[in-house]
Amino acid sequence: MIEAKHFTNAYMAQSEYKRLPQFPRISSALTFCHSNSHSATRSCTRCFPQVALPSPSDYVDLLEFANFGGKPWPLAPGASPPSRWAADLRYTWSTTIPHKYPAVHDKVLSSNRVMAKIKSMTSPSTTSRQLKAKAGQFICEIRASLSRLVCRVCGYLLFKIFRKFCSKLLVVPSQMETLKKTEKTGVPLVYLPLHRSHLDYLLITWANWHFGLRLPHIASGDNLNLSGFGWLLRATGAFFIRRRLAPEDDGGKDQSVLHSYIDEILSAKLSLEFFLEGTRNRFGKPLLPKNGLISNVVEAVQQGVISDCYLVPVSITYDQVAEGVFLNELMGIPKNLWMVLKGMIKGFGMLPCGVVRMNFGQPVLLTEYLSSLSTCVKTKAPARLRRVPNSFSYRELLPWNSPKVGVDRALVRGIGLHVIYEAAHIGSIHLSSVLATVMLCKYRDGSPREHVERDVEWLCERLIFQGYEVVGWQHRVTSSRRAVDYAHTFLGDSLETTETRVKPVGTHRSLVRLAYSRNALLPALALKAALGLALSPFTTGQVLALDDVIDDAILICEWMHFETIFCKPCESLRDRLTRVLLGQDEMSLGNAQTGAVQSMEVDKDGESVSCVKIRDGCRAREILLFHSNLLRPFFQSYAMTVHRLIDNIKPRPILSARRSVLSLIKQAQSNCPSNFGWKQLTQTRSATVFLFLERDLWSLVPHRKLYLLFRLSQLSWHTNTFYEF
């Protein structure tokens, strides 16, 4: 009895509210809760040098909180834990939702913005009463009705659902503690997660419930507003935005209502959550930000509706997303409800997501973003997408062509790019992405297993030196063989794996699946990939002028700047490329021990010129080609598609976006060189189109002048052609 009492006291004293798990001794097994970071991830030191950092810590599993988190069930040594059902129920009962969530929709109709818009739209044929009734109907259509009772019931049910989909759901306690301290300031929080899966809607809310944080109001597309399910989402904080605003809303009445609704949420000190990318990304890499909702938040601060708010970048990463790799959508097959339900039902009984990690960035005041980026966007304004006149896409909700825009468009886009960049670089990288990158960028024809394991270990260690977290990998401890075995469980039939050899499967579905996983490493290695492409045409031992190499890499980044974000808006791309090329740290290409190039000074016409030399030996060449193959498929996509759509001899009628995509897919699968007019297609076993076009972008192209379309489209093409490994 005394021993049991001593154990209980020690157990309860370990932590104030959520205790850290007890880790086993050091071994070569995969350790998913381990963090390789020796210091906490911080925000941009250039823009926010004064932001305080939390102390770093390992990850904890939210799925096990019912057993030993929060208010743990005291157990004597050797005693068996309570049943999972009883533990979940007890935890749900004891974990309250302390905050209040007042309804704000009534204030929207009486707001100055909505009243002014109604007054401006009043005409003899449309009275203010009619307009106000339509505005009231619209706010009832989109509003949330958060219920604490329903949220607690869902909290219990999500234990069951997440355990069906995830083996672990990991967060960093120190990050959650930082959010709690930030919330106590009384300034509202705006969560800005990257969007990869429909599970993203639930994860942040569920994590906040565990740690006693305010549950956010979540901007959701109206495609989720289904009978019954829509009511449940409203009760857990979701408000719905039409995927396409009604064309009859020419006066912007619905936009004013939505804008005022967001203002009232923030004015009530409630938390807000929306996805800057606007939609789930189908490519495995972050998309460029859409600027509609973030512009509403910026305008609310600039106009004094709220004094300030905290922006919190969030990254949620999966071993594998529950929806798969969106192959049917990317191949032009229409999505329907039955396909979604079938995929969800199929997901039960297995763990399609594997380990899921959530990382919250440092909360930073929006006014600090505004002050730090105002100067930057004037001198280094980020590229801006042109919009179609009379476009009603909810993903923008900002009249880009209107001279009466109340916010600086370049500044809004700069904030969006900065947040997306931060979120992409605080996220963890999964072993499935590492293995897919090694196979596609180096061993497309297969390789002995020991070579694959060696390169997986090399890439994991390089990523850790760069400051990234690799899920399951512990620096200089984890077995690369076990890492490859684990990654293979999520790449499934995309790889042919034996005891002695690993080889990608050459089918369309397999290559697209591998490419989706590989693209997760693009934010981490984008600059090296651009430099690798700039250097890959040259031979080993060749001496090149430094300025010429950097200029070529900048041109590559310019071509690819709608595919990935190479640097933050506050940074100089030339300086970043120079540091990556010539730096002497572990992450640079110029490292004396592990790099592929070396710097030197060459006398030219009596002047000393900075140059770089590709090191002798095949190892340097392999490093450059490996990194260049991350971006090479995108260039092949552009070249092949531009050739196909522009270099036609006889004119062809303009087709719809969907019919054009289906036509490209059909011709690519036929392997007919006469269709593409591309000789190299005869050398390949298969060619797969991985194409995504938005309908409103298609109307930008008059006749067959298509170059602008490819600069604006999210486009990727994965093929066996042209790879140099």
BELHUMO-V404266 format. One record per residue. N is the residue number from 1. SS is DSSP state (~ for helix, > for strand, _ for the rest). PHI is phi in degrees with one decimal (none if undefined). Layout:
N:SS:PHI ; N:SS:PHI
This chain:
1:_:none ; 2:~:-64.4 ; 3:~:-65.0 ; 4:~:-65.2 ; 5:~:-65.1 ; 6:~:-62.1 ; 7:~:-64.1 ; 8:~:-64.2 ; 9:~:-63.8 ; 10:~:-65.1 ; 11:~:-65.9 ; 12:~:-71.2 ; 13:_:-87.0 ; 14:_:-68.3 ; 15:_:-150.3 ; 16:_:-74.4 ; 17:_:-142.2 ; 18:_:-139.0 ; 19:_:-88.1 ; 20:_:-77.0 ; 21:_:-70.4 ; 22:_:-91.2 ; 23:_:-89.5 ; 24:_:-74.0 ; 25:_:-64.3 ; 26:_:-60.5 ; 27:_:-148.7 ; 28:_:-82.1 ; 29:_:-71.4 ; 30:_:-71.8 ; 31:>:-119.1 ; 32:_:-75.2 ; 33:_:-89.0 ; 34:_:-76.5 ; 35:_:-112.2 ; 36:_:-86.2 ; 37:_:-76.9 ; 38:_:-87.0 ; 39:_:-139.5 ; 40:_:-67.5 ; 41:_:-68.1 ; 42:_:-114.9 ; 43:_:-74.4 ; 44:_:-58.0 ; 45:_:-70.1 ; 46:_:-72.0 ; 47:_:-91.6 ; 48:_:-131.6 ; 49:_:-67.4 ; 50:_:-91.7 ; 51:_:-67.8 ; 52:_:-73.9 ; 53:_:-107.4 ; 54:_:-78.0 ; 55:_:-74.2 ; 56:_:-67.9 ; 57:_:-155.6 ; 58:_:-78.1 ; 59:>:-87.9 ; 60:>:-123.7 ; 61:>:-97.5 ; 62:~:-63.9 ; 63:~:-68.4 ; 64:~:-102.6 ; 65:~:-62.4 ; 66:~:-65.1 ; 67:~:-88.9 ; 68:~:-142.0 ; 69:_:-102.6 ; 70:_:59.7 ; 71:_:-107.1 ; 72:_:-70.1 ; 73:_:-85.4 ; 74:_:-65.2 ; 75:_:-132.6 ; 76:_:-76.3 ; 77:_:-56.7 ; 78:_:89.2 ; 79:_:-78.6 ; 80:_:-87.5 ; 81:_:-70.4 ; 82:_:-67.5 ; 83:_:-63.8 ; 84:~:-59.1 ; 85:~:-62.4 ; 86:~:-67.2 ; 87:~:-64.2 ; 88:~:-62.7 ; 89:~:-65.9 ; 90:~:-65.2 ; 91:~:-64.4 ; 92:~:-62.3 ; 93:~:-66.8 ; 94:~:-86.7 ; 95:_:-96.0 ; 96:_:-88.4 ; 97:_:-115.1 ; 98:_:-76.7 ; 99:_:-85.6 ; 100:_:-103.3 ; 101:_:-128.8 ; 102:_:-67.2 ; 103:_:-72.2 ; 104:_:-117.8 ; 105:~:-67.1 ; 106:~:-66.1 ; 107:~:-75.5 ; 108:~:-65.3 ; 109:~:-65.8 ; 110:_:-98.8 ; 111:_:-71.6 ; 112:~:-62.1 ; 113:~:-65.3 ; 114:~:-67.4 ; 115:~:-63.0 ; 116:~:-66.4 ; 117:~:-66.1 ; 118:~:-63.6 ; 119:~:-63.4 ; 120:~:-71.0 ; 121:~:-94.0 ; 122:_:-66.5 ; 123:>:-146.8 ; 124:_:-57.8 ; 125:_:-87.0 ; 126:>:-132.7 ; 127:_:-82.8 ; 128:~:-64.5 ; 129:~:-62.9 ; 130:~:-65.6 ; 131:~:-65.2 ; 132:~:-67.2 ; 133:~:-64.6 ; 134:~:-66.0 ; 135:~:-64.4 ; 136:~:-64.5 ; 137:~:-65.5 ; 138:~:-68.2 ; 139:~:-67.4 ; 140:~:-68.1 ; 141:~:-72.3 ; 142:~:-102.9 ; 143:_:-66.9 ; 144:_:-93.5 ; 145:_:-138.5 ; 146:_:-66.7 ; 147:_:-118.6 ; 148:~:-65.8 ; 149:~:-64.4 ; 150:~:-63.6 ; 151:~:-62.9 ; 152:~:-70.2 ; 153:~:-62.8 ; 154:~:-65.0 ; 155:~:-58.1 ; 156:~:-68.0 ; 157:~:-66.1 ; 158:~:-68.7 ; 159:~:-55.7 ; 160:~:-70.0 ; 161:~:-68.4 ; 162:~:-66.7 ; 163:~:-67.6 ; 164:~:-74.7 ; 165:~:-99.8 ; 166:>:-121.9 ; 167:>:-84.0 ; 168:>:-146.2 ; 169:>:-130.3 ; 170:>:-106.3 ; 171:>:-134.6 ; 172:>:-102.7 ; 173:~:-57.4 ; 174:~:-66.0 ; 175:~:-66.7 ; 176:~:-67.5 ; 177:~:-66.0 ; 178:~:-62.0 ; 179:~:-64.5 ; 180:~:-64.1 ; 181:~:-64.7 ; 182:~:-65.6 ; 183:~:-64.1 ; 184:_:-68.7 ; 185:_:-70.8 ; 186:_:87.1 ; 187:_:-90.8 ; 188:_:-64.9 ; 189:>:-102.9 ; 190:>:-117.6 ; 191:>:-84.9 ; 192:>:-125.9 ; 193:>:-84.3 ; 194:_:-72.5 ; 195:_:-114.4 ; 196:_:-120.7 ; 197:_:-149.9 ; 198:_:-64.9 ; 199:_:-65.7 ; 200:~:-56.9 ; 201:~:-59.9 ; 202:~:-93.3 ; 203:~:-67.4 ; 204:~:-65.2 ; 205:~:-60.6 ; 206:~:-67.0 ; 207:~:-63.7 ; 208:~:-62.6 ; 209:~:-60.4 ; 210:~:-61.4 ; 211:_:-101.4 ; 212:_:72.9 ; 213:_:-86.5 ; 214:_:-66.4 ; 215:_:-74.7 ; 216:_:-84.1 ; 217:>:-83.7 ; 218:>:-113.6 ; 219:>:-78.7 ; 220:>:-125.5 ; 221:>:-72.9 ; 222:~:-72.0 ; 223:~:-67.1 ; 224:~:-91.4 ; 225:_:-82.9 ; 226:_:-91.1 ; 227:_:-58.6 ; 228:_:81.6 ; 229:~:-66.7 ; 230:~:-62.7 ; 231:~:-61.4 ; 232:~:-65.4 ; 233:~:-65.4 ; 234:~:-59.2 ; 235:~:-67.6 ; 236:_:-102.6 ; 237:_:111.8 ; 238:>:-83.0 ; 239:>:-122.7 ; 240:>:-105.5 ; 241:>:-116.4 ; 242:_:-60.9 ; 243:_:-65.0 ; 244:>:-138.4 ; 245:_:-65.5 ; 246:_:-61.7 ; 247:_:-61.1 ; 248:_:-73.3 ; 249:_:-84.5 ; 250:_:-65.0 ; 251:_:-78.7 ; 252:_:79.0 ; 253:~:-64.2 ; 254:~:-65.3 ; 255:~:-63.5 ; 256:~:-65.2 ; 257:~:-64.0 ; 258:~:-62.9 ; 259:~:-60.5 ; 260:~:-66.9 ; 261:~:-63.3 ; 262:~:-64.9 ; 263:~:-59.3 ; 264:~:-69.5 ; 265:~:-60.2 ; 266:~:-71.1 ; 267:~:-65.2 ; 268:_:-81.8 ; 269:_:66.5 ; 270:_:-86.4 ; 271:_:-81.5 ; 272:>:-129.4 ; 273:>:-139.5 ; 274:_:-153.1 ; 275:_:-101.3 ; 276:_:-61.7 ; 277:_:-72.5 ; 278:_:85.6 ; 279:_:-156.0 ; 280:_:-63.4 ; 281:_:-80.9 ; 282:_:-98.2 ; 283:_:-117.7 ; 284:_:81.9 ; 285:_:-130.4 ; 286:_:-62.1 ; 287:_:-92.0 ; 288:_:-68.7 ; 289:_:-71.5 ; 290:_:-94.0 ; 291:_:-108.8 ; 292:~:-68.9 ; 293:~:-69.4 ; 294:~:-66.8 ; 295:~:-67.1 ; 296:~:-64.0 ; 297:~:-66.8 ; 298:~:-61.8 ; 299:~:-65.2 ; 300:~:-61.7 ; 301:~:-74.7 ; 302:~:-66.0 ; 303:_:-91.7 ; 304:_:80.0 ; 305:_:-62.5 ; 306:_:-127.9 ; 307:_:-72.9 ; 308:_:-173.9 ; 309:_:-154.4 ; 310:>:-95.2 ; 311:>:-96.2 ; 312:>:-123.2 ; 313:>:-69.1 ; 314:>:-133.0 ; 315:>:-121.3 ; 316:>:-121.2 ; 317:>:-121.3 ; 318:>:-128.3 ; 319:_:-59.9 ; 320:_:-161.1 ; 321:_:-70.6 ; 322:_:-63.3 ; 323:_:-81.1 ; 324:_:82.2 ; 325:_:-105.8 ; 326:_:58.2 ; 327:~:-62.8 ; 328:~:-62.2 ; 329:~:-64.9 ; 330:~:-71.2 ; 331:_:-89.6 ; 332:_:92.2 ; 333:_:-81.5 ; 334:_:-61.1 ; 335:_:-88.4 ; 336:_:-138.4 ; 337:~:-62.6 ; 338:~:-66.0 ; 339:~:-63.9 ; 340:~:-65.6 ; 341:~:-64.2 ; 342:~:-62.3 ; 343:~:-65.1 ; 344:~:-67.6 ; 345:~:-64.4 ; 346:~:-64.6 ; 347:~:-69.6 ; 348:_:-70.1 ; 349:_:92.2 ; 350:_:-137.7 ; 351:_:-115.7 ; 352:_:-65.4 ; 353:_:-90.3 ; 354:>:63.7 ; 355:>:-84.1 ; 356:>:-116.1 ; 357:>:-120.1 ; 358:>:-115.6 ; 359:>:-125.8 ; 360:>:-104.2 ; 361:_:-76.1 ; 362:_:-69.2 ; 363:_:-66.0 ; 364:>:-129.9 ; 365:>:-63.8 ; 366:~:-62.6 ; 367:~:-63.1 ; 368:~:-69.4 ; 369:~:-59.5 ; 370:~:-62.8 ; 371:~:-70.9 ; 372:~:-79.3 ; 373:~:-94.8 ; 374:~:-57.8 ; 375:~:-71.7 ; 376:~:-64.7 ; 377:~:-71.3 ; 378:~:-76.3 ; 379:~:-97.4 ; 380:_:-132.7 ; 381:_:-62.8 ; 382:_:-67.8 ; 383:_:-62.6 ; 384:_:-119.5 ; 385:_:-75.5 ; 386:_:-78.1 ; 387:_:-112.9 ; 388:_:-74.6 ; 389:_:-57.7 ; 390:_:61.7 ; 391:_:-79.8 ; 392:_:-119.7 ; 393:>:-77.5 ; 394:_:-67.1 ; 395:_:-73.7 ; 396:_:-110.2 ; 397:_:53.7 ; 398:_:-135.7 ; 399:_:-72.7 ; 400:_:-63.8 ; 401:_:-92.3 ; 402:_:-89.5 ; 403:_:-74.6 ; 404:_:-100.2 ; 405:_:-62.9 ; 406:_:-86.1 ; 407:_:-126.9 ; 408:_:-75.0 ; 409:~:-64.8 ; 410:~:-64.4 ; 411:~:-67.6 ; 412:~:-61.5 ; 413:~:-65.7 ; 414:~:-62.4 ; 415:~:-63.8 ; 416:~:-61.0 ; 417:~:-63.1 ; 418:~:-63.3 ; 419:~:-67.8 ; 420:~:-60.4 ; 421:~:-60.6 ; 422:~:-60.8 ; 423:~:-63.9 ; 424:~:-65.8 ; 425:~:-94.7 ; 426:~:-95.9 ; 427:_:-74.0 ; 428:_:-85.6 ; 429:>:-108.8 ; 430:_:-96.9 ; 431:~:-62.7 ; 432:~:-63.1 ; 433:~:-70.6 ; 434:~:-63.7 ; 435:~:-65.2 ; 436:~:-62.6 ; 437:~:-65.3 ; 438:~:-62.2 ; 439:~:-72.2 ; 440:~:-80.3 ; 441:~:-93.5 ; 442:_:-138.5 ; 443:_:-116.9 ; 444:_:-66.9 ; 445:_:-96.4 ; 446:_:91.6 ; 447:>:-161.9 ; 448:>:-55.9 ; 449:~:-60.5 ; 450:~:-64.8 ; 451:~:-69.4 ; 452:~:-63.7 ; 453:~:-62.6 ; 454:~:-64.4 ; 455:~:-74.7 ; 456:~:-62.1 ; 457:~:-63.8 ; 458:~:-59.4 ; 459:~:-68.5 ; 460:~:-61.5 ; 461:~:-66.7 ; 462:~:-65.5 ; 463:~:-65.6 ; 464:~:-67.0 ; 465:~:-62.3 ; 466:_:-77.6 ; 467:_:102.7 ; 468:_:-95.1 ; 469:_:-95.7 ; 470:>:-108.1 ; 471:_:-64.3 ; 472:>:89.5 ; 473:_:-103.7 ; 474:_:-111.3 ; 475:_:-52.6 ; 476:_:60.8 ; 477:_:-126.6 ; 478:_:-67.6 ; 479:_:-78.0 ; 480:~:-67.3 ; 481:~:-65.8 ; 482:~:-66.8 ; 483:~:-64.1 ; 484:~:-65.6 ; 485:~:-60.4 ; 486:~:-67.4 ; 487:~:-62.4 ; 488:~:-64.9 ; 489:~:-64.7 ; 490:~:-101.7 ; 491:~:-88.4 ; 492:~:54.8 ; 493:~:-83.9 ; 494:~:-78.9 ; 495:>:-126.8 ; 496:>:-95.3 ; 497:>:-119.5 ; 498:_:-123.5 ; 499:_:-67.6 ; 500:_:-120.8 ; 501:>:-148.2 ; 502:>:-128.4 ; 503:>:-147.9 ; 504:>:-66.7 ; 505:_:-80.0 ; 506:_:-88.2 ; 507:_:-91.5 ; 508:~:-58.1 ; 509:~:-60.5 ; 510:~:-67.7 ; 511:~:-66.8 ; 512:~:-66.2 ; 513:~:-64.2 ; 514:~:-65.1 ; 515:~:-64.4 ; 516:~:-60.7 ; 517:~:-69.0 ; 518:~:-62.8 ; 519:~:-64.0 ; 520:~:-63.7 ; 521:~:-88.8 ; 522:~:-61.4 ; 523:~:-60.5 ; 524:~:-74.1 ; 525:~:-118.2 ; 526:~:-62.7 ; 527:~:-66.5 ; 528:~:-65.0 ; 529:~:-65.3 ; 530:~:-64.0 ; 531:~:-66.9 ; 532:~:-61.8 ; 533:~:-66.2 ; 534:~:-67.4 ; 535:~:-96.3 ; 536:~:-62.8 ; 537:_:-69.2 ; 538:_:-99.6 ; 539:_:-92.5 ; 540:_:-65.4 ; 541:_:84.5 ; 542:_:-79.2 ; 543:>:-98.5 ; 544:>:-128.5 ; 545:>:-67.0 ; 546:~:-59.8 ; 547:~:-61.5 ; 548:~:-65.9 ; 549:~:-64.8 ; 550:~:-65.1 ; 551:~:-62.2 ; 552:~:-64.0 ; 553:~:-66.0 ; 554:~:-64.3 ; 555:~:-63.2 ; 556:~:-62.1 ; 557:~:-62.1 ; 558:~:-63.4 ; 559:~:-64.9 ; 560:_:-101.2 ; 561:_:-76.1 ; 562:_:-96.3 ; 563:_:-101.1 ; 564:_:-155.1 ; 565:_:-101.4 ; 566:_:-83.0 ; 567:_:-156.4 ; 568:_:-73.4 ; 569:_:-60.4 ; 570:_:-84.9 ; 571:_:-107.0 ; 572:_:-93.0 ; 573:~:-62.2 ; 574:~:-62.6 ; 575:~:-64.7 ; 576:~:-63.3 ; 577:~:-63.9 ; 578:~:-64.8 ; 579:~:-65.6 ; 580:~:-66.8 ; 581:~:-78.5 ; 582:~:-110.2 ; 583:_:-61.5 ; 584:_:-107.4 ; 585:_:-83.4 ; 586:_:-65.3 ; 587:_:-91.3 ; 588:_:-97.5 ; 589:_:-77.9 ; 590:_:-97.6 ; 591:_:-59.7 ; 592:_:-63.1 ; 593:_:-93.2 ; 594:_:-114.8 ; 595:_:-80.8 ; 596:_:-106.0 ; 597:>:-132.5 ; 598:>:-135.8 ; 599:>:-92.2 ; 600:>:-159.1 ; 601:>:-109.7 ; 602:>:-119.3 ; 603:>:-81.5 ; 604:>:-134.9 ; 605:_:56.2 ; 606:_:81.2 ; 607:>:-117.2 ; 608:>:-84.4 ; 609:>:-115.7 ; 610:>:-73.1 ; 611:>:-134.8 ; 612:>:-129.0 ; 613:>:-128.4 ; 614:>:-73.8 ; 615:_:-60.6 ; 616:_:-70.8 ; 617:_:102.8 ; 618:~:-74.0 ; 619:~:-63.3 ; 620:~:-63.0 ; 621:~:-63.8 ; 622:~:-63.6 ; 623:~:-63.2 ; 624:~:-65.4 ; 625:~:-68.4 ; 626:~:-60.3 ; 627:~:-69.8 ; 628:~:-64.7 ; 629:~:-71.7 ; 630:~:-70.4 ; 631:~:-99.2 ; 632:~:-57.1 ; 633:~:-60.9 ; 634:~:-67.4 ; 635:~:-66.4 ; 636:~:-62.6 ; 637:~:-59.8 ; 638:~:-62.0 ; 639:~:-64.1 ; 640:~:-68.5 ; 641:~:-73.2 ; 642:~:-61.5 ; 643:~:-62.5 ; 644:~:-66.7 ; 645:~:-93.9 ; 646:~:-107.9 ; 647:_:-88.0 ; 648:_:-98.0 ; 649:_:-80.4 ; 650:_:-101.4 ; 651:_:-67.2 ; 652:_:-127.8 ; 653:_:-69.0 ; 654:_:-71.3 ; 655:_:-105.9 ; 656:_:-68.4 ; 657:~:-59.3 ; 658:~:-66.4 ; 659:~:-65.0 ; 660:~:-67.4 ; 661:~:-63.3 ; 662:~:-62.4 ; 663:~:-64.4 ; 664:~:-62.5 ; 665:~:-62.6 ; 666:~:-60.8 ; 667:~:-71.7 ; 668:~:-66.3 ; 669:~:-71.5 ; 670:~:-75.3 ; 671:_:54.6 ; 672:_:-95.6 ; 673:~:-64.1 ; 674:~:-69.6 ; 675:~:-71.0 ; 676:~:-95.3 ; 677:_:64.8 ; 678:_:-126.8 ; 679:~:-60.6 ; 680:~:-66.3 ; 681:~:-63.2 ; 682:~:-71.0 ; 683:~:-91.3 ; 684:_:-108.5 ; 685:_:-79.6 ; 686:_:-157.0 ; 687:>:-135.5 ; 688:>:-118.4 ; 689:>:-87.0 ; 690:>:-130.0 ; 691:>:-122.9 ; 692:>:-137.3 ; 693:_:-129.5 ; 694:_:-89.3 ; 695:~:-61.0 ; 696:~:-70.2 ; 697:~:-73.7 ; 698:~:-62.2 ; 699:_:-71.3 ; 700:_:-71.3 ; 701:_:-97.1 ; 702:_:-77.5 ; 703:_:53.9 ; 704:_:-120.5 ; 705:_:-85.8 ; 706:_:-104.2 ; 707:~:-59.9 ; 708:~:-60.3 ; 709:~:-59.4 ; 710:~:-72.8 ; 711:~:-73.2 ; 712:~:-99.3 ; 713:_:-79.9 ; 714:>:-86.3 ; 715:>:-130.7 ; 716:>:-149.1 ; 717:>:-137.4 ; 718:>:-114.8 ; 719:>:-146.1 ; 720:_:-80.9 ; 721:_:-78.2 ; 722:_:75.0 ; 723:_:-69.0 ; 724:_:-93.4 ; 725:_:-90.4
